Amino acid sequence: MIVVNWNRREFLRECLVSIEKQVTYAGSAFPAEIIVVDNGSEDGSPELVTAEFPAIRLIRNSGNRGFCGANNQGIAAARADRIALLNNDAAADPYWLGRLKNPAVRVARTDRQGRAYSVPGRAESWSRNRGGGPGAI
């Protein structure tokens, strides 16, 4: 899971607490890699992450790379085969990640013109380790 932050310490704590509370439907902790990409915050956000959330990986940028650039940086650094993005001002429902994991699908086929379409009952799980190819999104 990637969270991009820039000077939003007041929201970041609640966001990270909500991520740590992710549980599976069985009630056990949901295993997830969590990465915070900080875009040069000067409000103590990086210090908050290292002090209160030692299990979370922090990437500290010296300047603001922008939201998209920082998300791409976090995705490139991630070791997980599935990635979720969460805004730093959002607090996730405890079952959000578990619900998100199950329906993660990609389009199964493309037609001869390259237009994507789905095949009912044949959606495939998306995984960045599976690579691109026909129908990849």
C-alpha positions, -999 to 999 in steps of 0.1 A, spaced: 0 0 0 13 34 -10 5 67 9 19 99 -5 24 127 20 33 164 19 29 185 50 -3 167 62 9 154 95 -25 161 111 -42 136 87 -13 111 82 -15 96 117 -52 87 114 -46 73 79 -17 51 90 -37 39 121 -65 29 98 -41 9 76 -26 -9 105 -61 -19 116 -68 -38 83 -82 -72 91 -93 -102 70 -128 -115 71 -116 -142 96 -105 -114 120 -68 -119 117 -44 -92 107 -41 -86 69 -5 -89 57 4 -58 37 35 -39 28 30 -2 37 51 25 22 49 62 29 65 85 3 71 119 19 75 148 -5 99 169 16 75 177 44 86 203 70 58 197 95 73 166 113 55 140 91 86 119 85 95 119 122 59 108 130 62 78 107 96 67 121 86 73 157 50 59 158 50 34 128 83 16 128 70 -12 106 61 12 78 87 18 52 94 56 47 108 71 15 119 106 22 122 130 -8 142 162 -4 116 180 -24 80 177 -37 79 153 -66 42 157 -69 14 133 -62 18 111 -93 56 111 -92 56 100 -56 30 73 -62 51 60 -91 82 61 -68 64 41 -41 51 16 -67 86 11 -81 100 5 -45 72 -19 -35 79 -57 -33 43 -67 -32 26 -81 -63 -6 -61 -57 -6 -24 -49 -32 -1 -34 -30 37 -32 -46 56 -3 -47 93 1 -31 106 33 -63 124 43 -84 92 41 -91 67 69 -98 32 56 -126 9 68 -110 -21 87 -120 -45 59 -112 -22 30 -80 -39 18 -95 -74 22 -125 -64 1 -103 -47 -24 -81 -77 -29 -108 -102 -39 -123 -83 -68 -90 -71 -83 -94 -81 -119 -81 -71 -153 -98 -72 -186 -95 -107 -200 -93 -99 -238 -88 -72 -264 -104 -72 -299 -84 -68 -332 -87 -30 -329 -71 -31 -294 -104 -23 -276 -107 -40 -242 -136 -61 -234 -144 -85 -206 -154 -122 -208 -181 -129 -182 -169 -154 -157 -133 -153 -170 -118 -123 -153 -83 -129 -143 -66 -117 -111 -43 -88 -118 -8 -90 -106 21 -68 -116 43 -100 -117 22 -114 -145 33 -85 -168 14 -70 -197 2 -86 -228 -32 -87 -244 -59 -72 -222 -35 -60 -195 -45 -27 -179 
